[in-house]
Amino acid sequence: MSNIGRRKGIAILALGMLCLGQPLMAQDKPASMTISTASPGGVYAIYGEGIAKILSDTIDVPTSTRQTQGPAQNLVLLQAGQTDLAMVTTGPAYEAMEGKLELAPGKPYAGVRALFAMYPTPFQMVALTSSGIASLDDLNDKRVGFGPRAGTGGTYWPRWTKSMGIDTTAQFGGSSDQAGQLADGRLDAFLLAGGIPHPSITELETTQDVTIFGMSAEIQKQILAANPYAVPFTIPASTYSSVDADLQTAAMWNFVVADAGMSDDLAYQITKAVLENNEALKATHAAAKDTMAENISQNTFIPIHPGAAKYYREIGVEIPDALVGK
């Protein structure tokens, strides 16, 4: 082969490696990784399994999930170095950064770094039709399940109902358990926060006549004004078979975050692997339709990991310098 032919061959090989993405450097490749999710029966647990499989297959790092009580606990575990990746909503992330997280009061977490947006988590409400409950105003003096105590629903729903002057008997537990308690008549209503369609509600619909309801315009406005990390959200009528009209509610965006100590190369490869395998992730759960590179713009305050920022900029997604963490 001539020297020109060799050079062409080398160039083609190099271009191929660039298109496929460079493998992790040995010093940046952990033996394994853990991603902290939430309780069984919710979208986090299912979605997390999809992330774990993509990372295990794509960057060749065995990745497993750890079921937890949800975002608040995930942030505590991440800050303590007991997990590699954490699934979080914007509310708990904001409070962790401010040192106001209920599970870690007075301990500001300056090292949390965003990798990619997952999907918005709407706040959802369901009751048995036989109960006559069809709005938040009907919950006074009722037994209400709010999901895991440290989860997003378990954190914010009790605060919000109290601020509305609604007095409930609050109960906490996993999504699947509380859906079962509603079906058995041990709860009057179940208020949760989770992706749509939520597995626990979908399962309830198959065995019970349920009323799935939204927020009034007045209540939605009140919640959004008091919680700057919440956004308005519409649950489409097609989401659940028991619903024939769009439902208005509030939501918080979810992000997968890492600690600032993660190497830039590993953060880059994780972000790239997930965002370039969206079809595989959607096969795990439909909520992954929102796991798109452009939705990193939904993050306005969590510093973005420099490795992730590098990937976004390479594909033409604008990342403000002020939002890139050190």
Secondary structure, DSSP 8 states (H G I E B T S, - for coil): --HHHHHHHHHHHHHHHHHH-----GGG--S-EEEE---TTSHHHHHHHHHHHHHHHHS---EEEE--S-HHHHHHHHHTTS-SEEEEEHHHHHHHHHT--TTSTT---TTEEEEEEEEEEEEEEEEEGGGT--SGGGGTT-EEE-SSTTSHHHHHHHHHHHHTT---EEE---HHHHHHHHHTTS-SEEEEE--SS-HHHHHHHHHS-EEEE---HHHHHHHHHH-TT-EEEEE-GGG-TT--S-EEEEEEEEEEEEETTS-HHHHHHHHHHHHTTHHHHHHH-GGGGG--GGGGGG-SSS-B-HHHHHHHHHTT----GGGB--
